[in-house]
């Protein structure tokens, strides 16, 4: 019950950041623009691995989401505004940790 409430609060916070920043509108021309919010929600299982100072490896759900979304969508998310509670450097290392050897984001 507590985990679900935290998940809901986290998801709402993320959505607010992206909608307020206008990033959703800016990514409509991008291949994953229409699924931007969906992509963000799919990456929620990765949260424990990208929390500041985390040493946790990404779980299977996280790696599956990384591989499904692909490099273009991950780069859109990585270049977006900062997300509270997410270490961007750790997030950018997720593809390598999940054996999804994407090229780096430009």
C-alpha positions in Angstrom: 0.0 0.0 0.0 2.7 2.5 0.9 4.8 1.5 -2.1 1.8 2.2 -4.4 1.2 5.6 -2.9 4.9 6.5 -3.3 4.7 5.3 -6.9 1.7 7.4 -7.6 3.2 10.5 -6.0 6.5 10.0 -7.9 4.6 9.6 -11.2 2.5 12.7 -10.6 5.6 14.8 -9.7 7.4 13.6 -12.9 4.4 14.4 -15.1 4.1 17.9 -13.5 7.7 18.7 -14.2 7.5 17.7 -17.8 4.2 19.3 -18.6 5.2 22.6 -16.8 8.5 22.7 -18.6 6.8 22.4 -22.0 9.1 19.5 -22.9 6.2 17.3 -23.9 5.2 19.8 -26.6 8.8 20.1 -27.8 9.3 16.4 -28.3 6.2 15.9 -30.6 8.5 15.8 -33.6 10.7 13.2 -32.1 10.1 9.4 -32.7 9.0 8.9 -29.1 7.2 12.2 -28.8 3.7 10.8 -28.8 4.7 8.2 -26.2 6.8 10.5 -24.0 4.7 10.3 -20.9 4.3 6.5 -21.4 8.1 6.2 -21.8 8.6 8.1 -18.5 6.1 5.8 -16.7 7.7 2.7 -18.2 11.0 3.7 -16.6 9.6 3.9 -13.1 11.1 0.4 -12.3 14.5 2.0 -12.9 14.0 4.6 -10.1 15.9 2.6 -7.3 18.9 2.4 -9.6 19.1 6.1 -10.4 18.4 7.5 -7.0 21.3 9.7 -5.9 24.2 7.7 -4.5 22.5 4.4 -5.4 24.6 1.3 -5.8 21.6 -0.9 -6.9 21.8 -2.6 -10.2 18.8 -2.2 -12.5 16.2 -4.9 -12.2 14.8 -7.0 -15.0 11.7 -4.7 -15.5 14.0 -1.7 -15.8 16.3 -3.4 -18.4 13.3 -4.6 -20.3 11.9 -1.0 -20.4 15.3 0.4 -21.5 15.6 -2.1 -24.4 12.0 -1.5 -25.4 12.2 2.3 -25.5 15.5 2.4 -27.3 18.2 5.1 -27.5 16.2 7.9 -29.1 13.6 8.0 -26.3 16.2 7.6 -23.6 18.1 10.6 -25.0 14.9 12.7 -25.0 14.3 11.9 -21.3 18.0 12.4 -20.4 18.1 15.8 -22.0 15.0 17.0 -20.3 14.7 19.1 -17.2 16.2 17.7 -13.9 14.0 15.2 -12.1 14.0 15.3 -8.4 15.5 12.2 -6.9 17.2 11.1 -10.2 20.9 11.1 -10.7 21.3 11.8 -14.4 24.7 10.3 -14.6 23.5 7.0 -13.1 20.5 7.2 -15.5 22.8 7.5 -18.6 24.7 4.4 -17.5 21.5 2.2 -17.4 21.8 1.0 -21.0 25.3 -0.3 -20.5 24.3 -2.0 -17.2 21.3 -3.6 -19.1 23.5 -4.8 -22.0 21.7 -2.5 -24.3 24.8 -0.9 -25.9 23.2 2.2 -27.4 25.4 5.0 -28.7 25.8 7.9 -26.3 23.3 10.8 -26.5 24.5 13.8 -28.6 
